Amino acid sequence: MKLLIKLSIFLSLISIYACKGQGYKAPEFNKNAFLVDVRTPEEFAQGSVKGAINIPLNELENQIQKFEGKDTIVVFCRSGSRAATAQDILENKGFKNVINGGSWQSVNKKLK
């Protein structure tokens, strides 16, 4: 069991360093994208991306109609973790061209 855990950690570290070496670049999007901050309303109130709407992750499925007809959807949060979950939910609902923008600061930088 200990060997399996050590092997798992080792493989995780290798994949992290491999990604860094390949110069990962986040997907491109423009200012016409539907920008959705999936953080809590309290986090959103502390700062977000201009033009973004706040749909907290735990309310996403109840507000799915807001995504209909959008060409490009960019979801983001504090670090990208909740955005990844939001992306999975939306893609499982059949939405195409859903982008995990990562953190709200990263999305801000891309739009400037």
N, C-alpha and C positions, 0 to 999 in steps of 0.2 A: 504494500500500500504506500509506504514512504517513497519507494522508487517511482511509483506512478505519479505521485504528487511532484517529486523533483523533476521528472521528465516533462510533466505538464508545464511547470514553471519555466523550464529551459526552452521548450518550444514556443511559449508565449514571448519570451525575451527575444528569441531569434526573429519572430515575425515582427515585433516592434522595430527592431533595428533594420530589418529588411525594408520595411515601409519607409523609414526615414531615408534610407539610401536611395530609394527610387524617386524621391522628391514629390511626394503626394501633393496634389493640388485639388482643392475643393471645386466642385462643379460651378460653372459660370451661370449667372442669371442677371437680369436687368431690373430697372426700376419699375417695370410694368408687372412684375411678379406679384402674386398674392402673398403678402408677408404676414406670417402668423407667429406670434410669440406664445409659446405654450407654457410659460411660467405662471405662477399664481398672480392674482390681481395685485397683491402687495409688492411682489417683485417687479411687475410691469410698471407700477406707479413710480418706482425708483429710477426708471430710465429704460428706454427701448429704442427701436428703430422708427424713424419718422415714417408715418403712413401705415405702420403695422397695426393689426388688430390683436387683441388678447383673447385667446381661447385656451384656457388652462387644459392641460393634458387630461385631467379627470372629467372634463366636460366635452371633450372632442367628439365622441360618438353621438352625443345629444345635439350637436350643432353641425352635423355633417352636411346639411343642406347649404351651408355657407360656402362650401368648397365647390359646389356644382358649377360647371361652366368656366372654371378658371383654367387658363392655359398652363401656367407655371405656378406651382405652390412652393413657397420656401418656409419651412418650419424651423424654429430656433428656440433656444432657451438660455440657460446660464453656461452650460458646457457642451451641449450637443447630445447628451444622454437622453433626456426626455424628448428631444426632437427626433432621435432615432426611433423611439417608440411610436411617436406620432406619425412618422413616415411609414412605418410598418402598418399601422392601423389604416391610414389613408390608402396605401397600395392594396391592402387586403379588401378594401371597399371598392376597388376598381379604378382609383384615380391614377392617372399617368403623370409623369414629369413632376414628381414630388422630390424636393431637394432638402436634405438636412443641411441647413446653413451653419450649424454649429452654435457658437455663442452669439448673443445679440451684438456684441462688440465686433465680431468677425463680419457679420452681415453689414453693420454700419460701415466698416472699412471698405467692403466690396462695392457699396453703393456710392462712395465718394469719389 
